[in-house]
Amino acid sequence: AVTYISNYTAKISKENLNLERKKVFVIHNGVDIESDKEVAKPDFLPAGKYLLALGMVLEKKNFHVLINFLEKLTDYNLVIAGDNSSSYARMILKTVNNRKLQNRVILPGMVSEDDKIFLYKNCSAFLFPSRMEGFGLPVIEAMRFGKPVFISNKTSLPEIGGELAYYWNDFDPDHMATVFNSKMQE
């Protein structure tokens, strides 16, 4: 038997592997995060409302589109939390610096479990514009905290977000801002 974390990953495997004699099962991930835990505000977090993106800062996560999107908004800061040692993360940091957005875009790198809990608990919304996911665990973590979730309509994300998420069909910043502003007012 072969188990997968999403129907999407099962579909891709079936297209690329010979599984004709194997039983195939899909078992979605769950979350085990202490959403009720009291935690302190991280030192790196400035005052004001913020949007959260969390995950490895890699090209497939598509976090760079959030910079153009943020420029369409005036009321929010943006936190992109996750390992930021990649060349892609350095490109995002350079863009932030070139556009003089250091006070609005924070890339703290890897965060502790307590900091992650605080970030989820206190963000205005969770953003995940990824172009390639086998599952997308941060999506269901954010949902566990009852946050509005804005994600791409790519790969496994529609399966994971279901009817509870809001979707970006493309990454044009005007489109992203229109979807965001519309859904945040509901």
Number of C-alpha atoms within 10 A of each C-alpha: 8 11 14 18 17 22 19 20 18 17 11 12 14 13 10 8 8 9 13 8 7 10 9 14 14 14 11 14 14 10 12 8 14 12 15 9 11 11 14 10 14 15 8 11 16 15 7 10 13 22 20 22 28 26 19 19 26 18 15 13 20 17 23 20 16 24 18 17 18 20 16 14 13 8 10 16 24 24 24 25 21 19 17 20 13 13 12 18 22 13 12 21 19 13 16 20 13 10 11 11 17 15 11 19 23 20 22 16 18 18 15 10 12 16 19 19 23 18 25 24 20 15 22 18 22 25 26 24 25 22 17 16 16 17 23 22 17 18 23 19 20 25 18 16 17 14 20 20 23 23 23 25 19 17 20 21 26 18 16 21 21 10 9 14 22 20 24 20 14 13 16 13 18 14 14 25 20 14 16 21 12 10 15 12 6 5
